[in-house]
Amino acid sequence: MDKIDALEAATNAVADRGENYGNVRENHQRIAALWSVVFDQRVTPEQVVLAMTCLKVARLMETPSHEDSWVDICGYGACGAEIATNG
């Protein structure tokens, strides 16, 4: 998989997730609200993106050739950019 293939796969994955889970900011706010209860401290949507990216990195440490995790990191980066820059 080259970098363009990875980005295209991430684009498709993000679009599919949007159809299933709705607006990216609202979805990550919902996750943040639940995590805030679990961890008994405020969690932001941006922190959710960072944590999910770290999850993918941890998985890649075990299996660095797993393409899906690389694609997901691209997708989380795009979601994080939208969440952080579109208020």
Disulfide bonds with the S-S distance in Angstrom:
none
